[in-house]
Amino acid sequence: MNLVTRIEKAIVALDLDSQGQFIALTNAIELQLESGAPVPDVVRLLGEALLALAQARHSPQQTQIDLARRVSALHNRVSKKA
């Protein structure tokens, strides 16, 4: 299971009204990765947007920590390939 799928599963488990907003961001991240030439800065910014949305929607603190860890791992992986 890839990191984007894990991020999506963490969000879906929350059953939020704003779930579609989160999924739109993870879809954009996934499109970057599937392009074959993801831009690390774009992946980073999309990840930051996802984290900002989690905070704005008052997601549980543990979920925010988990998402931050996963987004960081994803960005590190993309940055190493660039």
Secondary structure, 3 states (H helix, E strand, C coil): CCHHHHHHHHHHCCCCCCHHHHHHHHHHHHHHHHCCCCCHHHHHHHHHHHHHHHHHCCCCHHHHHHHHHHHHHHHHHHHHHC
